[in-house]
Amino acid sequence: MRNLFREDLQCQRLDPLWPTQIVEFDFAGLEYISSAGLGVLLRRHKRLVASGGRLRLINVNSHIYDIFRFSGFDQVFDVQRAGS
């Protein structure tokens, strides 16, 4: 299982390199996301929006997409389902 916290830290290190940025999290192979993982995404999203960037989630499987849909996060993030 991939570690979104580690990936978030890596993205934070990249922030100064791009004044306007689109950061993609590739969810291929991710089967579960915890509430802590959702918090990481929300923090990343807020920081990116504040700097004129945005967050894109790609290859999101149907189970995780349902979590985003039921929680309303599909309205917050740019979510691209796997296979689309």
C-alpha positions in Angstrom: 0.0 0.0 0.0 1.4 3.4 -0.9 2.0 6.1 1.7 0.2 9.3 0.9 2.0 11.1 3.8 5.4 10.3 2.2 4.2 11.5 -1.2 2.8 14.7 0.4 6.1 15.4 2.0 7.8 14.9 -1.4 5.3 17.3 -3.0 6.0 19.9 -0.3 9.7 19.8 -1.2 8.8 20.6 -4.9 6.5 23.6 -4.1 9.2 26.3 -4.6 10.1 24.9 -8.1 6.7 25.7 -9.7 4.9 29.0 -9.3 1.7 27.5 -10.7 1.4 23.8 -10.4 -0.9 20.9 -11.0 0.0 18.1 -8.6 -1.3 14.6 -9.6 -1.7 11.8 -7.1 -1.9 8.5 -9.0 -4.2 6.2 -7.1 -3.4 3.1 -9.3 -3.0 0.2 -6.9 -4.5 2.1 -3.9 -7.3 0.1 -2.4 -8.0 2.0 0.8 -7.7 5.6 2.0 -8.1 6.5 5.7 -9.5 9.6 7.2 -5.9 10.7 7.8 -5.2 10.2 4.1 -8.2 12.4 3.2 -6.8 15.0 5.6 -3.5 15.0 3.7 -5.3 15.5 0.4 -7.3 18.4 1.9 -4.2 20.1 3.2 -2.4 19.7 -0.1 -5.4 21.0 -1.9 -5.7 24.1 0.2 -2.0 24.9 -0.2 -2.1 24.5 -3.9 -5.3 26.6 -4.4 -3.7 29.3 -2.3 -0.7 29.4 -4.6 -2.8 29.2 -7.8 -2.4 25.5 -8.3 -4.6 22.5 -8.2 -4.7 18.9 -7.2 -5.7 16.1 -9.5 -6.4 12.5 -8.5 -6.0 10.0 -11.3 -6.7 6.3 -11.6 -9.1 6.3 -8.7 -10.9 2.9 -8.3 -14.6 2.6 -7.9 -14.5 2.0 -4.1 -12.4 5.0 -3.4 -14.4 7.1 -5.8 -17.5 6.2 -3.9 -15.8 7.4 -0.7 -15.1 10.7 -2.4 -18.7 10.9 -3.8 -20.4 10.1 -0.5 -18.2 12.6 1.4 -18.6 15.3 -1.2 -14.9 15.4 -1.9 -15.6 14.7 -5.6 -16.8 18.3 -5.7 -13.5 19.5 -4.1 -10.9 17.5 -6.0 -10.4 16.9 -9.7 -11.0 13.1 -9.6 -10.5 10.9 -12.7 -11.7 7.4 -12.3 -9.5 4.4 -13.4 -10.1 3.5 -17.0 -11.6 6.8 -18.0 
